[in-house]
Amino acid sequence: MTVSGVSPAAIAAAVAEARGFLRLEGAAEEALLARLAASAIALAEAFTGTLLVTRTVEDVLPAGTSAWQLLAAMPVAAINGVTGLPAEGAPFVLPPDAYAVDVDGDARGWVRVIAPGAAGRVAVSYTAGLAADWAALPPPLAQGVAMLVAHLFNDRDGGRAPPAAVAALWRPYRRMRLMAEARR
């Protein structure tokens, strides 16, 4: 899975919220706070199993099976297209009748390659994320990220665990994947 980075606007919004927790004014430590915010967002996404802010994702899947295959990132908003990746030669866009796509009720994306042509693998481009931007993110997720940024900033020299409140804020949004989901 290849995920485009979190938008600079989302990182700036997370930094602004963290500054409120830290009671920092001005632009001091801006670069450090931005790195900590990017890390905190990545940790939130890993913990919840959900991309927080919508962005483009690309999964490379085997094309030799006609079974439904689950896309890695969630929640899926749209499946944009499928590109065939042959062992030799240039990639090519698969025509719409060569594959089927579905986004189920749990916002999981599924792809089934019906006619791969010369492709041994396919690259599936799709859009996934819980909110269009930072402002649309559920407040507990945003607050947990801001609290984690503040903790990482204050505990730069120590090794203390993050506040338990961070996990408590994120837990209701956690998506667990079971092996049974791998096959449809």
C-alpha positions in Angstrom: 0.0 0.0 0.0 1.3 3.4 -0.9 -0.4 6.3 0.8 0.2 9.9 -0.1 1.3 12.0 2.9 -1.0 13.8 5.3 -1.7 17.2 4.0 0.3 20.1 5.3 -3.0 21.8 6.3 -3.9 18.8 8.5 -0.5 18.9 10.1 -0.8 22.6 10.7 -4.2 22.2 12.3 -2.9 19.5 14.6 0.1 21.7 15.6 -2.4 24.6 16.3 -4.4 22.3 18.6 -1.3 21.0 20.3 -0.1 24.6 20.9 -3.3 25.1 22.8 -2.6 22.1 25.0 1.0 23.3 25.5 0.0 27.0 26.0 2.7 28.0 23.5 2.5 31.3 21.6 4.4 32.4 18.6 6.2 30.2 16.1 8.8 28.7 18.4 9.6 25.0 17.8 7.4 25.0 14.7 9.5 22.4 12.8 9.6 20.0 15.8 5.9 20.4 16.4 5.1 19.6 12.8 7.3 16.4 12.9 5.6 15.4 16.2 2.1 16.1 14.7 2.9 13.9 11.6 4.1 11.1 13.9 1.0 11.5 16.2 -1.3 11.3 13.2 0.5 8.2 11.9 0.1 6.6 15.3 -3.6 7.4 15.5 -4.1 5.9 12.0 -2.2 2.7 13.0 -4.1 2.4 16.3 -7.6 3.0 14.7 -6.9 1.2 11.5 -8.4 4.3 9.8 -7.0 7.0 7.7 -8.0 10.2 9.5 -7.9 12.7 6.6 -8.9 11.8 3.1 -6.1 11.2 0.6 -5.1 9.0 -2.3 -4.0 5.4 -1.8 -2.6 2.9 -4.2 -2.5 -0.9 -3.5 -0.7 -3.4 -5.7 -2.6 -6.7 -5.8 -2.1 -10.0 -7.7 -4.1 -10.2 -10.9 -4.1 -13.9 -11.4 -7.1 -14.6 -9.2 -10.7 -13.8 -10.0 -11.5 -13.6 -6.2 -12.5 -10.4 -4.5 -9.6 -8.8 -2.8 -9.8 -6.4 0.1 -8.1 -3.0 -0.1 -5.7 -2.1 2.7 -6.9 1.4 3.8 -10.2 2.4 5.2 -12.7 4.0 5.0 -12.9 3.9 1.3 -14.7 6.9 -0.3 -14.1 6.0 -4.0 -12.2 3.5 -6.2 -10.6 5.6 -8.9 -9.1 3.1 -11.3 -7.1 -0.1 -11.9 -3.8 -0.2 -13.8 -2.3 -3.5 -15.2 1.3 -4.1 -14.2 2.9 -6.7 -16.6 6.1 -8.4 -15.8 7.6 -6.8 -18.9 6.5 -3.7 -20.7 4.6 -0.6 -19.7 1.7 -0.4 -17.3 -1.7 -0.1 -18.9 -5.1 1.1 -17.8 -7.5 -1.8 -17.5 -10.9 -1.2 -19.2 -13.9 -1.0 -16.8 -15.2 -4.3 -18.0 -12.0 -6.1 -17.0 -12.6 -5.6 -13.2 -15.3 -5.1 -10.7 -15.2 -2.9 -7.6 -17.3 -2.5 -4.5 -17.4 -0.4 -1.4 -19.4 -2.3 1.3 -21.5 -0.9 4.2 -18.4 -0.8 6.4 -16.5 1.4 3.9 -14.2 -1.4 3.0 -13.1 -1.4 -0.7 -13.0 -4.6 -2.7 -11.6 -5.3 -6.2 -12.0 -8.4 -8.4 -9.9 -8.6 -11.6 -11.9 -10.5 -14.2 -9.7 -10.1 -17.3 -6.2 -9.0 -16.4 -4.8 -9.3 -19.9 -0.9 -9.3 -19.7 -1.0 -8.0 -16.1 0.5 -10.2 -13.4 -0.4 -7.5 -10.8 -2.7 -4.5 -10.7 -2.3 -1.1 -9.1 -5.6 0.0 -7.6 -5.9 3.8 -7.0 -8.5 4.9 -4.5 -9.5 7.6 -2.1 -9.8 6.8 1.6 -10.2 8.7 4.8 -12.6 9.5 7.6 -12.9 13.3 7.1 -12.3 15.7 4.2 -10.1 17.9 6.4 -8.9 18.4 10.0 -12.0 20.5 10.9 -14.4 17.6 9.9 -12.5 15.0 12.1 -14.5 13.7 15.1 -13.4 15.8 18.1 -12.1 12.8 20.2 -9.7 11.8 17.4 -8.4 15.4 17.0 -8.1 15.8 20.8 -6.2 12.5 21.1 -3.7 13.6 18.4 -3.2 17.0 20.1 -2.7 15.4 23.5 -0.1 13.0 22.0 1.8 15.8 20.3 1.8 17.7 23.6 3.1 14.6 25.4 5.8 13.9 22.8 6.9 17.6 23.0 7.0 17.7 26.8 8.6 14.3 27.2 11.4 14.6 24.7 14.1 13.5 27.1 12.1 10.9 29.0 10.6 7.6 28.2 7.2 7.9 29.9 4.2 6.3 28.2 1.6 8.5 26.6 -1.4 9.4 28.7 -4.0 6.6 28.8 -6.6 9.2 27.8 -5.2 9.2 24.2 -6.1 5.5 23.7 -9.4 6.1 25.5 -10.3 8.9 23.0 -9.3 6.8 20.0 -10.7 3.4 21.1 -14.3 3.9 19.9 -12.9 4.6 16.4 -10.7 1.5 16.3 -11.3 -0.9 13.4 -10.0 -4.4 13.8 -9.4 -6.6 10.9 -10.1 -10.3 11.1 -8.6 -12.9 8.8 -12.1 -13.9 7.6 -12.3 -10.4 6.0 -9.5 -11.3 3.6 -11.9 -13.4 1.5 -15.3 -12.4 0.4 
